[in-house]
Amino acid sequence: MKQLIVRNIEDEVVRALKIQAARRGRSMEAEHREILRDTLLSSTGGPSFKDWMGSMPDVGDDEDLIAPRDLPHDVE
């Protein structure tokens, strides 16, 4: 097995990793391995969010998405 050294990790990321590992009863190293494994080897079988968004048709105008602000409404 290979080794991977990651440098210059922000303190808050290290803290979050430490907390998550403790909650799951793992060492930080084991938690890091699990995160990498889950993220890189898990396949949902579907398109990525980026691909999904890119597949949306480019129709309409931005103004179509603006909610009207002058609708009448009851005030009590």
HTML snippet that shows the backbone in 3Dmol.js (N, CA, C, O; Angstrom):
<script src="https://3Dmol.org/build/3Dmol-min.js"></script>
<div id="view" style="width:600px;height:400px;position:relative"></div>
<script>
const pdb = `
ATOM      1  N   MET A   1       0.835  -1.195   0.000  1.00  0.00           N
ATOM      2  CA  MET A   1       0.000   0.000   0.000  1.00  0.00           C
ATOM      3  C   MET A   1       0.872   1.247   0.000  1.00  0.00           C
ATOM      4  O   MET A   1       1.956   1.264   0.583  1.00  0.00           O
ATOM      5  N   LYS A   2       0.397   2.254  -0.641  1.00  0.00           N
ATOM      6  CA  LYS A   2       1.106   3.529  -0.732  1.00  0.00           C
ATOM      7  C   LYS A   2       0.768   4.408   0.466  1.00  0.00           C
ATOM      8  O   LYS A   2      -0.212   4.180   1.175  1.00  0.00           O
ATOM      9  N   GLN A   3       1.595   5.404   0.667  1.00  0.00           N
ATOM     10  CA  GLN A   3       1.340   6.410   1.692  1.00  0.00           C
ATOM     11  C   GLN A   3       1.022   7.726   1.010  1.00  0.00           C
ATOM     12  O   GLN A   3       1.517   8.021  -0.077  1.00  0.00           O
ATOM     13  N   LEU A   4       0.189   8.506   1.670  1.00  0.00           N
ATOM     14  CA  LEU A   4      -0.190   9.806   1.150  1.00  0.00           C
ATOM     15  C   LEU A   4       0.015  10.815   2.267  1.00  0.00           C
ATOM     16  O   LEU A   4      -0.525  10.657   3.362  1.00  0.00           O
ATOM     17  N   ILE A   5       0.781  11.834   1.994  1.00  0.00           N
ATOM     18  CA  ILE A   5       1.030  12.895   2.975  1.00  0.00           C
ATOM     19  C   ILE A   5       0.335  14.150   2.485  1.00  0.00           C
ATOM     20  O   ILE A   5       0.545  14.595   1.357  1.00  0.00           O
ATOM     21  N   VAL A   6      -0.489  14.708   3.341  1.00  0.00           N
ATOM     22  CA  VAL A   6      -1.221  15.926   3.000  1.00  0.00           C
ATOM     23  C   VAL A   6      -0.718  17.025   3.924  1.00  0.00           C
ATOM     24  O   VAL A   6      -0.788  16.901   5.147  1.00  0.00           O
ATOM     25  N   ARG A   7      -0.219  18.082   3.343  1.00  0.00           N
ATOM     26  CA  ARG A   7       0.344  19.184   4.125  1.00  0.00           C
ATOM     27  C   ARG A   7      -0.560  20.407   4.042  1.00  0.00           C
ATOM     28  O   ARG A   7      -1.442  20.503   3.188  1.00  0.00           O
ATOM     29  N   ASN A   8      -0.311  21.335   4.955  1.00  0.00           N
ATOM     30  CA  ASN A   8      -0.979  22.645   4.963  1.00  0.00           C
ATOM     31  C   ASN A   8      -2.500  22.537   5.070  1.00  0.00           C
ATOM     32  O   ASN A   8      -3.236  23.208   4.346  1.00  0.00           O
ATOM     33  N   ILE A   9      -2.953  21.685   5.980  1.00  0.00           N
ATOM     34  CA  ILE A   9      -4.383  21.539   6.230  1.00  0.00           C
ATOM     35  C   ILE A   9      -4.781  22.566   7.286  1.00  0.00           C
ATOM     36  O   ILE A   9      -4.105  22.716   8.304  1.00  0.00           O
ATOM     37  N   GLU A  10      -5.882  23.268   7.036  1.00  0.00           N
ATOM     38  CA  GLU A  10      -6.352  24.288   7.963  1.00  0.00           C
ATOM     39  C   GLU A  10      -6.697  23.657   9.315  1.00  0.00           C
ATOM     40  O   GLU A  10      -7.180  22.527   9.383  1.00  0.00           O
ATOM     41  N   ASP A  11      -6.437  24.415  10.390  1.00  0.00           N
ATOM     42  CA  ASP A  11      -6.694  23.919  11.741  1.00  0.00           C
ATOM     43  C   ASP A  11      -8.142  23.475  11.923  1.00  0.00           C
ATOM     44  O   ASP A  11      -8.402  22.471  12.586  1.00  0.00           O
ATOM     45  N   GLU A  12      -9.092  24.217  11.338  1.00  0.00           N
ATOM     46  CA  GLU A  12     -10.498  23.860  11.517  1.00  0.00           C
ATOM     47  C   GLU A  12     -10.843  22.541  10.825  1.00  0.00           C
ATOM     48  O   GLU A  12     -11.729  21.817  11.280  1.00  0.00           O
ATOM     49  N   VAL A  13     -10.149  22.227   9.731  1.00  0.00           N
ATOM     50  CA  VAL A  13     -10.368  20.954   9.045  1.00  0.00           C
ATOM     51  C   VAL A  13      -9.835  19.813   9.904  1.00  0.00           C
ATOM     52  O   VAL A  13     -10.480  18.772  10.035  1.00  0.00           O
ATOM     53  N   VAL A  14      -8.672  20.010  10.480  1.00  0.00           N
ATOM     54  CA  VAL A  14      -8.086  18.993  11.356  1.00  0.00           C
ATOM     55  C   VAL A  14      -8.982  18.763  12.567  1.00  0.00           C
ATOM     56  O   VAL A  14      -9.206  17.620  12.965  1.00  0.00           O
ATOM     57  N   ARG A  15      -9.498  19.841  13.156  1.00  0.00           N
ATOM     58  CA  ARG A  15     -10.411  19.704  14.304  1.00  0.00           C
ATOM     59  C   ARG A  15     -11.661  18.925  13.918  1.00  0.00           C
ATOM     60  O   ARG A  15     -12.100  18.038  14.650  1.00  0.00           O
ATOM     61  N   ALA A  16     -12.233  19.261  12.762  1.00  0.00           N
ATOM     62  CA  ALA A  16     -13.448  18.581  12.312  1.00  0.00           C
ATOM     63  C   ALA A  16     -13.175  17.093  12.070  1.00  0.00           C
ATOM     64  O   ALA A  16     -14.004  16.248  12.408  1.00  0.00           O
ATOM     65  N   LEU A  17     -12.026  16.776  11.492  1.00  0.00           N
ATOM     66  CA  LEU A  17     -11.655  15.384  11.258  1.00  0.00           C
ATOM     67  C   LEU A  17     -11.496  14.647  12.585  1.00  0.00           C
ATOM     68  O   LEU A  17     -11.942  13.509  12.733  1.00  0.00           O
ATOM     69  N   LYS A  18     -10.862  15.303  13.534  1.00  0.00           N
ATOM     70  CA  LYS A  18     -10.657  14.698  14.850  1.00  0.00           C
ATOM     71  C   LYS A  18     -11.995  14.414  15.536  1.00  0.00           C
ATOM     72  O   LYS A  18     -12.189  13.341  16.108  1.00  0.00           O
ATOM     73  N   ILE A  19     -12.900  15.364  15.477  1.00  0.00           N
ATOM     74  CA  ILE A  19     -14.222  15.196  16.104  1.00  0.00           C
ATOM     75  C   ILE A  19     -15.001  14.081  15.408  1.00  0.00           C
ATOM     76  O   ILE A  19     -15.578  13.221  16.072  1.00  0.00           O
ATOM     77  N   GLN A  20     -15.019  14.094  14.078  1.00  0.00           N
ATOM     78  CA  GLN A  20     -15.759  13.077  13.332  1.00  0.00           C
ATOM     79  C   GLN A  20     -15.189  11.688  13.603  1.00  0.00           C
ATOM     80  O   GLN A  20     -15.943  10.730  13.769  1.00  0.00           O
ATOM     81  N   ALA A  21     -13.878  11.575  13.648  1.00  0.00           N
ATOM     82  CA  ALA A  21     -13.242  10.286  13.930  1.00  0.00           C
ATOM     83  C   ALA A  21     -13.617   9.794  15.321  1.00  0.00           C
ATOM     84  O   ALA A  21     -13.916   8.614  15.505  1.00  0.00           O
ATOM     85  N   ALA A  22     -13.601  10.686  16.291  1.00  0.00           N
ATOM     86  CA  ALA A  22     -13.944  10.297  17.666  1.00  0.00           C
ATOM     87  C   ALA A  22     -15.392   9.835  17.749  1.00  0.00           C
ATOM     88  O   ALA A  22     -15.694   8.854  18.429  1.00  0.00           O
ATOM     89  N   ARG A  23     -16.283  10.531  17.066  1.00  0.00           N
ATOM     90  CA  ARG A  23     -17.697  10.132  17.078  1.00  0.00           C
ATOM     91  C   ARG A  23     -17.899   8.738  16.507  1.00  0.00           C
ATOM     92  O   ARG A  23     -18.803   8.013  16.921  1.00  0.00           O
ATOM     93  N   ARG A  24     -17.061   8.373  15.566  1.00  0.00           N
ATOM     94  CA  ARG A  24     -17.198   7.071  14.901  1.00  0.00           C
ATOM     95  C   ARG A  24     -16.269   6.015  15.490  1.00  0.00           C
ATOM     96  O   ARG A  24     -16.216   4.884  15.007  1.00  0.00           O
ATOM     97  N   GLY A  25     -15.542   6.392  16.531  1.00  0.00           N
ATOM     98  CA  GLY A  25     -14.661   5.437  17.206  1.00  0.00           C
ATOM     99  C   GLY A  25     -13.466   5.018  16.366  1.00  0.00           C
ATOM    100  O   GLY A  25     -13.019   3.874  16.449  1.00  0.00           O
ATOM    101  N   ARG A  26     -12.951   5.923  15.569  1.00  0.00           N
ATOM    102  CA  ARG A  26     -11.808   5.640  14.706  1.00  0.00           C
ATOM    103  C   ARG A  26     -10.679   6.605  15.002  1.00  0.00           C
ATOM    104  O   ARG A  26     -10.875   7.652  15.619  1.00  0.00           O
ATOM    105  N   SER A  27      -9.492   6.230  14.549  1.00  0.00           N
ATOM    106  CA  SER A  27      -8.380   7.171  14.593  1.00  0.00           C
ATOM    107  C   SER A  27      -8.596   8.190  13.488  1.00  0.00           C
ATOM    108  O   SER A  27      -9.384   7.969  12.569  1.00  0.00           O
ATOM    109  N   MET A  28      -7.890   9.308  13.585  1.00  0.00           N
ATOM    110  CA  MET A  28      -7.977  10.310  12.524  1.00  0.00           C
ATOM    111  C   MET A  28      -7.502   9.726  11.198  1.00  0.00           C
ATOM    112  O   MET A  28      -8.072  10.015  10.145  1.00  0.00           O
ATOM    113  N   GLU A  29      -6.469   8.914  11.252  1.00  0.00           N
ATOM    114  CA  GLU A  29      -5.942   8.308  10.031  1.00  0.00           C
ATOM    115  C   GLU A  29      -6.970   7.369   9.396  1.00  0.00           C
ATOM    116  O   GLU A  29      -7.169   7.390   8.181  1.00  0.00           O
ATOM    117  N   ALA A  30      -7.617   6.552  10.215  1.00  0.00           N
ATOM    118  CA  ALA A  30      -8.640   5.641   9.697  1.00  0.00           C
ATOM    119  C   ALA A  30      -9.818   6.418   9.122  1.00  0.00           C
ATOM    120  O   ALA A  30     -10.373   6.036   8.092  1.00  0.00           O
ATOM    121  N   GLU A  31     -10.199   7.500   9.780  1.00  0.00           N
ATOM    122  CA  GLU A  31     -11.307   8.326   9.288  1.00  0.00           C
ATOM    123  C   GLU A  31     -10.942   8.976   7.963  1.00  0.00           C
ATOM    124  O   GLU A  31     -11.766   9.038   7.050  1.00  0.00           O
ATOM    125  N   HIS A  32      -9.718   9.458   7.857  1.00  0.00           N
ATOM    126  CA  HIS A  32      -9.239  10.070   6.617  1.00  0.00           C
ATOM    127  C   HIS A  32      -9.283   9.049   5.479  1.00  0.00           C
ATOM    128  O   HIS A  32      -9.734   9.363   4.377  1.00  0.00           O
ATOM    129  N   ARG A  33      -8.812   7.822   5.748  1.00  0.00           N
ATOM    130  CA  ARG A  33      -8.863   6.773   4.727  1.00  0.00           C
ATOM    131  C   ARG A  33     -10.296   6.492   4.290  1.00  0.00           C
ATOM    132  O   ARG A  33     -10.572   6.344   3.099  1.00  0.00           O
ATOM    133  N   GLU A  34     -11.205   6.421   5.261  1.00  0.00           N
ATOM    134  CA  GLU A  34     -12.609   6.129   4.951  1.00  0.00           C
ATOM    135  C   GLU A  34     -13.242   7.245   4.109  1.00  0.00           C
ATOM    136  O   GLU A  34     -13.991   6.974   3.170  1.00  0.00           O
ATOM    137  N   ILE A  35     -12.936   8.493   4.452  1.00  0.00           N
ATOM    138  CA  ILE A  35     -13.458   9.631   3.679  1.00  0.00           C
ATOM    139  C   ILE A  35     -12.956   9.564   2.239  1.00  0.00           C
ATOM    140  O   ILE A  35     -13.737   9.731   1.302  1.00  0.00           O
ATOM    141  N   LEU A  36     -11.677   9.325   2.059  1.00  0.00           N
ATOM    142  CA  LEU A  36     -11.116   9.221   0.711  1.00  0.00           C
ATOM    143  C   LEU A  36     -11.740   8.053  -0.047  1.00  0.00           C
ATOM    144  O   LEU A  36     -12.114   8.195  -1.212  1.00  0.00           O
ATOM    145  N   ARG A  37     -11.852   6.907   0.607  1.00  0.00           N
ATOM    146  CA  ARG A  37     -12.425   5.726  -0.033  1.00  0.00           C
ATOM    147  C   ARG A  37     -13.873   5.992  -0.457  1.00  0.00           C
ATOM    148  O   ARG A  37     -14.252   5.730  -1.598  1.00  0.00           O
ATOM    149  N   ASP A  38     -14.674   6.511   0.473  1.00  0.00           N
ATOM    150  CA  ASP A  38     -16.086   6.779   0.172  1.00  0.00           C
ATOM    151  C   ASP A  38     -16.248   7.805  -0.945  1.00  0.00           C
ATOM    152  O   ASP A  38     -17.096   7.651  -1.824  1.00  0.00           O
ATOM    153  N   THR A  39     -15.441   8.836  -0.902  1.00  0.00           N
ATOM    154  CA  THR A  39     -15.564   9.920  -1.875  1.00  0.00           C
ATOM    155  C   THR A  39     -15.087   9.501  -3.256  1.00  0.00           C
ATOM    156  O   THR A  39     -15.733   9.813  -4.257  1.00  0.00           O
ATOM    157  N   LEU A  40     -13.989   8.815  -3.319  1.00  0.00           N
ATOM    158  CA  LEU A  40     -13.375   8.531  -4.615  1.00  0.00           C
ATOM    159  C   LEU A  40     -13.826   7.228  -5.263  1.00  0.00           C
ATOM    160  O   LEU A  40     -13.779   7.095  -6.486  1.00  0.00           O
ATOM    161  N   LEU A  41     -14.261   6.267  -4.455  1.00  0.00           N
ATOM    162  CA  LEU A  41     -14.603   4.967  -5.022  1.00  0.00           C
ATOM    163  C   LEU A  41     -16.097   4.692  -5.063  1.00  0.00           C
ATOM    164  O   LEU A  41     -16.532   3.755  -5.732  1.00  0.00           O
ATOM    165  N   SER A  42     -16.880   5.484  -4.369  1.00  0.00           N
ATOM    166  CA  SER A  42     -18.321   5.288  -4.383  1.00  0.00           C
ATOM    167  C   SER A  42     -18.890   5.893  -5.648  1.00  0.00           C
ATOM    168  O   SER A  42     -18.544   7.010  -6.033  1.00  0.00           O
ATOM    169  N   SER A  43     -19.748   5.155  -6.276  1.00  0.00           N
ATOM    170  CA  SER A  43     -20.380   5.662  -7.488  1.00  0.00           C
ATOM    171  C   SER A  43     -21.883   5.615  -7.300  1.00  0.00           C
ATOM    172  O   SER A  43     -22.438   4.569  -6.963  1.00  0.00           O
ATOM    173  N   THR A  44     -22.534   6.727  -7.513  1.00  0.00           N
ATOM    174  CA  THR A  44     -23.980   6.776  -7.385  1.00  0.00           C
ATOM    175  C   THR A  44     -24.644   6.293  -8.657  1.00  0.00           C
ATOM    176  O   THR A  44     -25.853   6.063  -8.669  1.00  0.00           O
ATOM    177  N   GLY A  45     -23.893   6.136  -9.712  1.00  0.00           N
ATOM    178  CA  GLY A  45     -24.447   5.686 -10.972  1.00  0.00           C
ATOM    179  C   GLY A  45     -25.087   6.799 -11.785  1.00  0.00           C
ATOM    180  O   GLY A  45     -25.431   6.600 -12.951  1.00  0.00           O
ATOM    181  N   GLY A  46     -25.245   7.941 -11.192  1.00  0.00           N
ATOM    182  CA  GLY A  46     -25.861   9.054 -11.897  1.00  0.00           C
ATOM    183  C   GLY A  46     -24.836  10.104 -12.271  1.00  0.00           C
ATOM    184  O   GLY A  46     -23.658   9.992 -11.930  1.00  0.00           O
ATOM    185  N   PRO A  47     -25.293  11.123 -12.975  1.00  0.00           N
ATOM    186  CA  PRO A  47     -24.364  12.188 -13.357  1.00  0.00           C
ATOM    187  C   PRO A  47     -23.940  13.012 -12.136  1.00  0.00           C
ATOM    188  O   PRO A  47     -24.643  13.047 -11.126  1.00  0.00           O
ATOM    189  N   SER A  48     -22.814  13.657 -12.238  1.00  0.00           N
ATOM    190  CA  SER A  48     -22.392  14.561 -11.181  1.00  0.00           C
ATOM    191  C   SER A  48     -23.324  15.766 -11.157  1.00  0.00           C
ATOM    192  O   SER A  48     -24.033  16.022 -12.130  1.00  0.00           O
ATOM    193  N   PHE A  49     -23.327  16.493 -10.072  1.00  0.00           N
ATOM    194  CA  PHE A  49     -24.167  17.682  -9.975  1.00  0.00           C
ATOM    195  C   PHE A  49     -23.808  18.669 -11.080  1.00  0.00           C
ATOM    196  O   PHE A  49     -24.687  19.289 -11.679  1.00  0.00           O
ATOM    197  N   LYS A  50     -22.521  18.811 -11.344  1.00  0.00           N
ATOM    198  CA  LYS A  50     -22.071  19.732 -12.399  1.00  0.00           C
ATOM    199  C   LYS A  50     -22.620  19.295 -13.756  1.00  0.00           C
ATOM    200  O   LYS A  50     -23.112  20.122 -14.524  1.00  0.00           O
ATOM    201  N   ASP A  51     -22.536  17.993 -14.051  1.00  0.00           N
ATOM    202  CA  ASP A  51     -23.054  17.502 -15.327  1.00  0.00           C
ATOM    203  C   ASP A  51     -24.569  17.663 -15.404  1.00  0.00           C
ATOM    204  O   ASP A  51     -25.111  18.033 -16.445  1.00  0.00           O
ATOM    205  N   TRP A  52     -25.246  17.382 -14.293  1.00  0.00           N
ATOM    206  CA  TRP A  52     -26.700  17.515 -14.250  1.00  0.00           C
ATOM    207  C   TRP A  52     -27.119  18.963 -14.513  1.00  0.00           C
ATOM    208  O   TRP A  52     -28.028  19.214 -15.304  1.00  0.00           O
ATOM    209  N   MET A  53     -26.459  19.913 -13.852  1.00  0.00           N
ATOM    210  CA  MET A  53     -26.776  21.325 -14.060  1.00  0.00           C
ATOM    211  C   MET A  53     -26.466  21.736 -15.500  1.00  0.00           C
ATOM    212  O   MET A  53     -27.215  22.507 -16.099  1.00  0.00           O
ATOM    213  N   GLY A  54     -25.378  21.230 -16.049  1.00  0.00           N
ATOM    214  CA  GLY A  54     -25.003  21.567 -17.416  1.00  0.00           C
ATOM    215  C   GLY A  54     -25.954  21.005 -18.458  1.00  0.00           C
ATOM    216  O   GLY A  54     -26.002  21.491 -19.588  1.00  0.00           O
ATOM    217  N   SER A  55     -26.702  19.992 -18.086  1.00  0.00           N
ATOM    218  CA  SER A  55     -27.628  19.385 -19.042  1.00  0.00           C
ATOM    219  C   SER A  55     -28.958  20.127 -19.118  1.00  0.00           C
ATOM    220  O   SER A  55     -29.784  19.833 -19.983  1.00  0.00           O
ATOM    221  N   MET A  56     -29.169  21.088 -18.218  1.00  0.00           N
ATOM    222  CA  MET A  56     -30.423  21.832 -18.228  1.00  0.00           C
ATOM    223  C   MET A  56     -30.460  22.753 -19.445  1.00  0.00           C
ATOM    224  O   MET A  56     -29.463  23.401 -19.763  1.00  0.00           O
ATOM    225  N   PRO A  57     -31.605  22.814 -20.125  1.00  0.00           N
ATOM    226  CA  PRO A  57     -31.681  23.680 -21.305  1.00  0.00           C
ATOM    227  C   PRO A  57     -31.573  25.153 -20.929  1.00  0.00           C
ATOM    228  O   PRO A  57     -32.025  25.572 -19.863  1.00  0.00           O
ATOM    229  N   ASP A  58     -30.976  25.919 -21.811  1.00  0.00           N
ATOM    230  CA  ASP A  58     -30.813  27.355 -21.600  1.00  0.00           C
ATOM    231  C   ASP A  58     -31.997  28.061 -22.254  1.00  0.00           C
ATOM    232  O   ASP A  58     -31.928  28.514 -23.397  1.00  0.00           O
ATOM    233  N   VAL A  59     -33.095  28.139 -21.483  1.00  0.00           N
ATOM    234  CA  VAL A  59     -34.315  28.758 -22.007  1.00  0.00           C
ATOM    235  C   VAL A  59     -34.794  29.827 -21.034  1.00  0.00           C
ATOM    236  O   VAL A  59     -34.441  29.804 -19.854  1.00  0.00           O
ATOM    237  N   GLY A  60     -35.587  30.750 -21.523  1.00  0.00           N
ATOM    238  CA  GLY A  60     -36.152  31.783 -20.676  1.00  0.00           C
ATOM    239  C   GLY A  60     -35.170  32.903 -20.401  1.00  0.00           C
ATOM    240  O   GLY A  60     -34.027  32.898 -20.858  1.00  0.00           O
ATOM    241  N   ASP A  61     -35.666  33.862 -19.636  1.00  0.00           N
ATOM    242  CA  ASP A  61     -34.863  35.013 -19.248  1.00  0.00           C
ATOM    243  C   ASP A  61     -34.754  35.063 -17.736  1.00  0.00           C
ATOM    244  O   ASP A  61     -35.586  34.488 -17.034  1.00  0.00           O
ATOM    245  N   ASP A  62     -33.747  35.737 -17.231  1.00  0.00           N
ATOM    246  CA  ASP A  62     -33.582  35.867 -15.787  1.00  0.00           C
ATOM    247  C   ASP A  62     -34.820  36.500 -15.150  1.00  0.00           C
ATOM    248  O   ASP A  62     -35.179  36.173 -14.019  1.00  0.00           O
ATOM    249  N   GLU A  63     -35.457  37.393 -15.871  1.00  0.00           N
ATOM    250  CA  GLU A  63     -36.633  38.077 -15.336  1.00  0.00           C
ATOM    251  C   GLU A  63     -37.774  37.102 -15.053  1.00  0.00           C
ATOM    252  O   GLU A  63     -38.644  37.390 -14.230  1.00  0.00           O
ATOM    253  N   ASP A  64     -37.777  35.966 -15.721  1.00  0.00           N
ATOM    254  CA  ASP A  64     -38.813  34.952 -15.490  1.00  0.00           C
ATOM    255  C   ASP A  64     -38.746  34.399 -14.069  1.00  0.00           C
ATOM    256  O   ASP A  64     -39.737  33.872 -13.563  1.00  0.00           O
ATOM    257  N   LEU A  65     -37.608  34.511 -13.434  1.00  0.00           N
ATOM    258  CA  LEU A  65     -37.418  33.931 -12.109  1.00  0.00           C
ATOM    259  C   LEU A  65     -37.590  34.932 -10.978  1.00  0.00           C
ATOM    260  O   LEU A  65     -37.462  34.570  -9.808  1.00  0.00           O
ATOM    261  N   ILE A  66     -37.876  36.171 -11.304  1.00  0.00           N
ATOM    262  CA  ILE A  66     -38.046  37.199 -10.277  1.00  0.00           C
ATOM    263  C   ILE A  66     -39.485  37.145  -9.761  1.00  0.00           C
ATOM    264  O   ILE A  66     -40.438  37.242 -10.534  1.00  0.00           O
ATOM    265  N   ALA A  67     -39.625  36.989  -8.446  1.00  0.00           N
ATOM    266  CA  ALA A  67     -40.956  36.935  -7.846  1.00  0.00           C
ATOM    267  C   ALA A  67     -41.535  38.340  -7.787  1.00  0.00           C
ATOM    268  O   ALA A  67     -40.845  39.282  -7.399  1.00  0.00           O
ATOM    269  N   PRO A  68     -42.810  38.484  -8.174  1.00  0.00           N
ATOM    270  CA  PRO A  68     -43.425  39.814  -8.096  1.00  0.00           C
ATOM    271  C   PRO A  68     -43.532  40.264  -6.642  1.00  0.00           C
ATOM    272  O   PRO A  68     -43.884  39.473  -5.767  1.00  0.00           O
ATOM    273  N   ARG A  69     -43.233  41.513  -6.391  1.00  0.00           N
ATOM    274  CA  ARG A  69     -43.250  42.053  -5.031  1.00  0.00           C
ATOM    275  C   ARG A  69     -44.501  42.865  -4.733  1.00  0.00           C
ATOM    276  O   ARG A  69     -44.725  43.239  -3.581  1.00  0.00           O
ATOM    277  N   ASP A  70     -45.314  43.145  -5.728  1.00  0.00           N
ATOM    278  CA  ASP A  70     -46.445  44.041  -5.524  1.00  0.00           C
ATOM    279  C   ASP A  70     -47.787  43.289  -5.499  1.00  0.00           C
ATOM    280  O   ASP A  70     -48.829  43.873  -5.796  1.00  0.00           O
ATOM    281  N   LEU A  71     -47.762  42.014  -5.150  1.00  0.00           N
ATOM    282  CA  LEU A  71     -49.009  41.263  -5.079  1.00  0.00           C
ATOM    283  C   LEU A  71     -49.842  41.727  -3.880  1.00  0.00           C
ATOM    284  O   LEU A  71     -49.288  41.955  -2.805  1.00  0.00           O
ATOM    285  N   PRO A  72     -51.138  41.867  -4.041  1.00  0.00           N
ATOM    286  CA  PRO A  72     -51.964  42.254  -2.898  1.00  0.00           C
ATOM    287  C   PRO A  72     -52.023  41.126  -1.882  1.00  0.00           C
ATOM    288  O   PRO A  72     -52.014  39.948  -2.237  1.00  0.00           O
ATOM    289  N   HIS A  73     -52.083  41.509  -0.604  1.00  0.00           N
ATOM    290  CA  HIS A  73     -52.219  40.503   0.447  1.00  0.00           C
ATOM    291  C   HIS A  73     -52.959  41.124   1.618  1.00  0.00           C
ATOM    292  O   HIS A  73     -52.908  42.334   1.838  1.00  0.00           O
ATOM    293  N   ASP A  74     -53.640  40.281   2.354  1.00  0.00           N
ATOM    294  CA  ASP A  74     -54.394  40.737   3.516  1.00  0.00           C
ATOM    295  C   ASP A  74     -53.456  41.092   4.670  1.00  0.00           C
ATOM    296  O   ASP A  74     -52.468  40.399   4.911  1.00  0.00           O
ATOM    297  N   VAL A  75     -53.762  42.142   5.358  1.00  0.00           N
ATOM    298  CA  VAL A  75     -53.004  42.561   6.536  1.00  0.00           C
ATOM    299  C   VAL A  75     -53.974  42.605   7.694  1.00  0.00           C
ATOM    300  O   VAL A  75     -55.026  43.240   7.611  1.00  0.00           O
ATOM    301  N   GLU A  76     -53.626  41.939   8.759  1.00  0.00           N
ATOM    302  CA  GLU A  76     -54.507  41.947   9.933  1.00  0.00           C
ATOM    303  C   GLU A  76     -53.920  42.771  11.047  1.00  0.00           C
ATOM    304  O   GLU A  76     -54.526  42.890  12.112  1.00  0.00           O
TER     305      GLU A  76
END
`;
const viewer = $3Dmol.createViewer("view");
viewer.addModel(pdb, "pdb");
viewer.setStyle({}, {cartoon: {color: "spectrum"}});
viewer.zoomTo();
viewer.render();
</script>
